């Protein structure tokens, strides 16, 4: 291999998921993180905020303001690590500028099959309803082929992933009575 082949931007890189993503991407041989955004830490080096990345390939990166035209021009993949409700306007803007850009959204803004369910759950109007056709739920164990075809990937959360992966084989085999809801009681020592 000759080195990085995918240029990546991380929007909201100074939050918890952005930091975890940066750490994971240090292990990926085909990724070059070219842009990391943060309003809070704009102008600071990534290592000033995350000293554990000092010896990483990203040690010279600086947090920048969000610049959609620059991101679309320089990146193949964008990770949107913003909170629910803050993400969909950014995803819409990036997708409008370049519908071929691969956008992986860490919020819940595109996790549902339709915007009506999202609006009911989050009590906010979703202003990017037209993008649901271009989005898929990013669970590769179930949606691998769909993920390859779609350009907006709704990154699943940890609890749904653990529940879906545990129940999916039984659902496919018809072992779950779908006339009753499945209730999962999940707990974590971290969140």
C-alpha distance (Angstrom), angle and dihedral (degrees) to the residues before:
residue distance angle dihedral
X1 . . .
X2 3.75 . .
X3 3.82 99.8 .
X4 3.78 139.6 -93.0
X5 3.76 115.6 5.1
X6 3.81 102.5 169.7
X7 3.80 121.3 66.4
X8 3.78 112.1 -149.3
X9 3.79 137.1 -165.9
X10 3.79 123.6 -163.6
X11 3.78 114.5 -156.9
X12 3.78 110.9 -158.3
X13 3.79 91.7 16.1
X14 3.80 95.6 161.9
X15 3.82 95.5 66.0
X16 3.79 127.3 87.6
X17 3.81 96.7 -88.8
X18 3.81 92.1 42.1
X19 3.80 91.0 53.1
X20 3.80 92.4 47.9
X21 3.79 90.5 47.7
X22 3.82 91.9 50.8
X23 3.80 89.2 51.5
X24 3.82 92.0 49.9
X25 3.79 92.8 46.6
X26 3.82 90.9 56.0
X27 3.81 84.4 72.2
X28 3.81 95.8 50.1
X29 3.83 112.6 96.1
X30 3.82 96.2 -162.3
X31 3.81 100.6 50.6
X32 3.76 130.2 91.3
X33 3.80 113.9 -172.3
X34 3.79 103.5 -147.7
X35 3.81 102.2 166.8
X36 3.80 133.2 32.6
X37 3.78 119.3 177.1
X38 3.78 131.5 -156.8
X39 3.78 130.2 155.9
X40 3.79 92.0 -162.1
X41 3.81 96.9 50.5
X42 3.81 101.5 28.8
X43 3.83 110.2 157.9
X44 3.81 95.2 17.1
X45 3.77 122.6 114.6
X46 3.79 114.9 -109.3
X47 3.81 89.1 -120.4
X48 3.82 91.8 58.1
X49 3.79 88.2 62.6
X50 3.83 97.4 31.7
X51 3.82 108.8 30.7
X52 3.81 90.8 176.7
X53 3.84 87.3 73.0
X54 3.81 92.8 59.5
X55 3.82 93.6 111.0
X56 3.80 94.7 38.1
X57 3.80 126.9 108.4
X58 3.82 86.6 -107.1
X59 3.80 97.2 59.2
X60 3.81 92.9 114.2
X61 3.80 95.8 48.4
X62 3.79 118.4 116.0
X63 3.77 127.2 -156.3
X64 3.80 109.6 -109.8
X65 3.77 136.1 -172.1
X66 3.79 116.5 -93.4
X67 3.82 108.5 -87.0
X68 3.81 110.1 174.6
X69 3.81 96.5 -171.7
X70 3.81 91.8 52.7
X71 3.80 91.8 46.3
X72 3.80 93.5 49.5
X73 3.81 91.2 47.1
X74 3.83 96.7 47.6
X75 3.81 106.0 31.5
X76 3.78 139.8 73.1
X77 3.80 95.9 -172.4
X78 3.78 131.5 27.8
X79 3.78 124.2 -162.6
X80 3.78 110.9 -157.0
X81 3.82 107.3 -155.5
X82 3.77 97.7 175.6
X83 3.81 127.4 125.5
X84 3.78 123.6 -93.5
X85 3.80 112.2 -75.9
X86 3.82 91.9 21.8
X87 3.77 94.7 67.7
X88 3.79 106.2 59.3
X89 3.84 96.2 64.9
X90 3.82 89.6 52.7
X91 3.81 92.8 45.8
X92 3.81 89.5 49.0
X93 3.80 92.4 50.1
X94 3.81 93.9 48.6
X95 3.80 93.1 44.3
X96 3.81 91.0 49.2
X97 3.81 90.5 52.5
X98 3.82 92.8 47.1
X99 3.83 121.1 5.1
X100 3.83 89.2 -172.9
X101 3.80 93.5 61.4
X102 3.82 112.9 108.8
X103 3.82 107.7 -127.1
X104 3.80 120.7 -170.5
X105 3.78 110.0 -166.0
X106 3.80 117.7 -159.4
X107 3.80 94.4 -169.0
X108 3.81 125.8 82.4
X109 3.80 92.0 -110.3
X110 3.83 94.8 111.0
X111 3.82 102.2 20.7
X112 3.79 95.9 102.1
X113 3.80 124.0 75.7
X114 3.78 91.6 -122.2
X115 3.80 138.2 23.7
X116 3.82 93.2 -124.0
X117 3.79 91.6 66.8
X118 3.81 89.9 47.4
X119 3.82 91.4 51.3
X120 3.80 91.6 48.2
X121 3.81 93.1 50.9
X122 3.82 99.3 39.9
X123 3.82 98.8 32.7
X124 3.79 93.3 -133.7
X125 3.79 133.1 107.6
X126 3.80 111.7 -107.4
X127 3.81 106.8 -136.3
X128 3.81 95.0 -168.3
X129 3.81 99.5 59.5
X130 3.79 92.3 137.0
X131 3.81 90.1 65.2
X132 3.80 95.9 64.6
X133 3.82 88.7 87.0
X134 3.82 88.9 58.0
X135 3.81 94.0 47.5
X136 3.77 134.2 81.6
X137 3.78 136.4 -177.8
X138 3.79 105.9 -97.6
X139 3.80 101.3 -134.3
X140 3.83 102.1 126.6
X141 3.80 94.2 -167.4
X142 3.80 86.9 67.3
X143 3.83 107.4 16.4
X144 3.82 103.8 34.7
X145 3.81 95.6 130.8
X146 3.81 93.5 42.8
X147 3.82 90.4 51.2
X148 3.81 89.6 56.1
X149 3.81 91.4 52.8
X150 3.82 101.8 41.8
X151 3.78 126.9 71.2
X152 3.80 98.8 -154.6
X153 3.76 112.7 63.5
X154 3.80 118.5 -170.7
X155 3.78 103.5 -147.7
X156 3.81 107.6 -138.8
X157 3.77 121.6 -124.0
X158 3.80 123.1 -114.7
X159 3.81 98.1 -108.7
X160 3.82 95.9 47.4
X161 3.80 90.1 46.3
X162 3.80 93.3 53.7
X163 3.81 91.9 45.8
X164 3.81 97.5 43.1
X165 3.81 94.5 46.7
X166 3.79 90.2 49.5
X167 3.82 95.6 48.1
X168 3.81 103.1 32.5
X169 3.83 97.4 83.1
X170 3.81 90.7 51.2
X171 3.82 91.0 46.8
X172 3.81 92.7 50.3
X173 3.82 90.8 49.5
X174 3.82 91.1 50.1
X175 3.79 93.5 -115.1
X176 3.81 94.4 130.1
X177 3.80 121.0 78.3
X178 3.81 100.5 -132.1
X179 3.81 92.8 -166.0
X180 3.82 86.8 80.7
X181 3.81 126.6 54.8
X182 3.77 118.5 -111.6
X183 3.79 111.7 -125.7
X184 3.80 119.7 -157.0
X185 3.80 121.6 -172.9
X186 3.80 106.9 -158.5
X187 3.78 129.1 -176.9
X188 3.76 135.1 -180.0
X189 3.75 135.1 -167.4
X190 3.82 90.7 -145.6
X191 3.80 108.7 47.5
